[in-house]
Amino acid sequence: MDSLNQTRVTEFVFLGLTDNRVLEMLFFMAFSAIYMLTLSGNILIIIATVFTPSLHTPMYFFLSNLSFIDICHSSVTVPKMLEGLLLERKTISFDNCITQLFFLHLFACAEIFLLIIMAYDRYVAICTPLHYPNVMNMRVCIQLVFALWLGGTVHSLGQTFLTIRLPYCGPNIIDSYFCDVPLVIKLACTDTYLTGILIVTNSGTISLSCFLAVVTSYMVILVSLRKHSAEGRRKALSTCSAHFMVVALFFGPCIFIYTRPDTSFSIDKVVSVFYTVVTPLLNPFIYTLRNEEVKSAMKQLRQRQVFFTKSYT
């Protein structure tokens, strides 16, 4: 409580991506387009999953949850970044910074746990197909989704507590376009070495251990595919390769950022842009371009839209 009473900083100032106004305008147009595509692409996947009976399976139930998380994840940072690209002085209040930090880690951790669940779902479907309907029934799926949100909340509360308990009484310049734990604790008016170790132990361990768990599950799947038919191997490889692309694109930046205490590199902003802006866009494209069932559902939605449009004109 004493540490909280010592807090004097009321706002933080972002340095943003660049101080070149021409580049800022170019970034604004590019990232605005990416953000709109992210929202529309992920919303389409959710709609297709809900309104297509053939997609009412655990895999697509988790895929729609992934799309929802990607919408939330990108919305935590991108709107504020776009606002900053239009303003000469980019600021955020202390309370809003902590709120952004909390939800950033909530959705990121929820996505990590969801990717593990999706890998487990594919493992059960491919390696023990006869037991799949019993193991991955809808009740279990809902329980798993509840567990991932609970785990994400606990993780995010821990990260937020470690950050907010520190005194902030002087520096308020954040060399980025959003608030994150490693960036904010550098501004604390106290030694943050132990806090940094705790944060790396938390976020870094979760990112690295979960990534290794997912990789292990896919290695087991690849080994088990030798017993399947050529058509079965092709379909399983197509699905798993799409999943693994999402895993690599998401976990790579997480591991790079959160497994090194109190260390900064010039490439950090580029990695952050990829992690917060680009990856949520790539997920719907990866799944729709490589998945025949999703592409078929999208075509059915377009046909329904054309039908209703003609009916009311």
Protein Blocks (a to p, Z undefined) as FASTA:
>chain_A
ZZmmmpmbfbdcdebjbfcfklmmmmmmmmmmmmmmmmmmmmmmmmmmmmmmklmcfklm
mmmmmmmmmmmmmmmmmmmmmmmmmpmbdcddfklmmmmmmmmmmmmmmmmmmmmmmmmm
mmmmmmmmmlmmmmmgfklmmmmmmmmmmmmmmmmmmmmmmmmmpccfkbfcdcbfbdcf
klmmmmpccdfklmmmmmmmmmmmmmmmmmmmmmmmmmmmmmmmmmpcfklmmmmmmmmm
mmmmmmmmmmmmmmmmmmcghiacfklmmmmmmmmmmmmmmmmmmmmmmmmklmmmmmmm
mmmmmmmmmmmZZ
